[in-house]
Amino acid sequence: MNVKDLITPVGIANYPYVTGQGDTAFSSEGQYHVKVTITKDAAEPLVQKIKSCIAAEVADEHKRKPGIEKIKRAPLPFREIGDDQIEFKFKSKFKPKIIDKKKLPLGEDKTVWSGTTMAVKFDASSYNSASLGVGCTLRLKGIQVVDLVEGSTATEGFEEIA
């Protein structure tokens, strides 16, 4: 089951890899990804949509294999952080469209860093894998940056020492 064009409430980006080239650490093709932390209350509607996407895949598996008692489950694409936050994991092999709060494209010279506040547009796609089980992937499509945080490398700012 696929649920298309979902948009998160504004949250805080963690470990974004959404500008420049795709992350090639685990894929030679490169992958774009970001984790976004949202308050639990604001995230609840998305959590329910993701769980219903997984439930539909589980129901399909029961139809394909009547009498099966237990279906293997893959890890969820989100996790609770403390009592009041949920962190969602989004990924795609395609570079997402990034706009600012005025809906203008974010410049190619800009780099999105952790701490940036953003909303994410995504598709929730269920899957059924023999090795992982039944789960759901959150496919990153676009980002609206509300408050951009940019950084620098750890070696910038040093002076020459004689």
N, C-alpha and C positions, 0 to 999 in steps of 0.2 A: 504494500500500500504506500502511496505517496501523498503527502500533503504539501501543496505548493504555495509559495509566496507568503510564508509566515514572516512576521517582523517582531523582533524582541522589543521590550521596553528598553530605555537607555540604561546601559550598565557600564562597568569598568573593564577595559581590556587587560588581559594577562597574556604575556608571551605572544604578542601578535607577529605574524609573519605574513603580511598582506600587501606590502609594497616591495618594489624591486623584483628580483628573481624569486622563484619558488624555492622553498627549503628543500635541499637535496640530501639532508642528513639520513633519511630513511627511504628515499625514493629518488632514483636517478633522473626521473622526469621533473621532479620538483613538486612541491605541494604548498598551497597557501592555507594557513590555519590561524585561528585565534580562539582563546578562551575568554568568555565574557561572564562577569559576576553580576547578578541581578538580585534584588531583594526577593525573598521567598514569596511574599504576597503578590508582587508584580509578575513573578515567574510562573505562578500556579497554573494559569490558563495554558501556557506552553507545555508545561510538564504533563498536563492532562491530554493534550493533543498528541504528544510523543508517545505516551503510554497507550493511547487508543490505537495509534499506528502499529505498535508492537502487538497489541491484543488482536488486531485484525490478522496479522501474520501468523500468530499462534493458532487462531481459529482456522485459517487456511491449512496449516500443518495438520491439525486434527482431522480435517476433511480428507486430506491426502493419505493420512495414515490412521484410519479408525482404530480405536482400541489402544493407542499409545497413551501411556500413563503420564510420563514426564517428558517435557520438551526442554532441551538445553537452552539456556538464556545467555546472550552476550552481555557484556557490561553496558550499562546505560550511557548515553552521550551527555550526561549531566551528573553532578554530585552535589550533595549538601555541604555547605561550609558553615560550621557553627549552627546556631538555631535560626538564623534569619537571612541566609543567603544561599543561592544556588549558582553553581558555575557550569555553563554550557560549553561544549567543545564543537567548534565548527571547522570544516575543512573542505578543500576543493583542489583539483588539479588545475583549475582555471583561475586566472587572476580576477579577483572581485572588482566590481565597479565601486569607486569610493567617492563620495560627495561630502561637502561640508554642511553645516546647519542651514545654509541658505540654498541648498540643493545645487551648488556649483561644484564641478569636478575638483577634487583635491589635486594640487599641483604634483607633477612627477618628481619635483625636487623635495617633496615632503616625505618624512618617514614617520610611521605610526609606532609609538612606543607604549610599553605597559603604562597604565594609568590614564590612557586616553579614554574619554567617555564616548560611547557610541551605541547606535542601534544596528542590528544585523538583520538583513533579509536572507532567508534560507528556505530550502526545501527539506522536509523530513522524509527520508526514504527507508522503508523497512527492508530487511534482508533475512535470509535463512541460509546459514553456512554450516556445513558439516563440522568444521573445526571450531567455529565460534558459537554457533547456535543462532537463535532468533534475536534480532536486535534492530536498531535504528541508527542511521547516520544522518547528521545535520550538514547538508551540503551548502556551503557558503556561496552566496550569489552577489551580495552587495553590502556596503557599509555606509552609514551616515555618521560622520564624525561630528560630535557636539563640541567637545573641548579637546583639541589636539595636544598631546604631550610629545615633545621631541627631545632627544637626548644627544649625547655625543659619545665618542669612544672613551674608554678609560684613560687613554694616554694624552688626550687633548688638555691644554692648559698648563702643561709643565713648561718651565723656563729652562734654557740651556745652562747647565752647571759646568763651570770651568774646573 
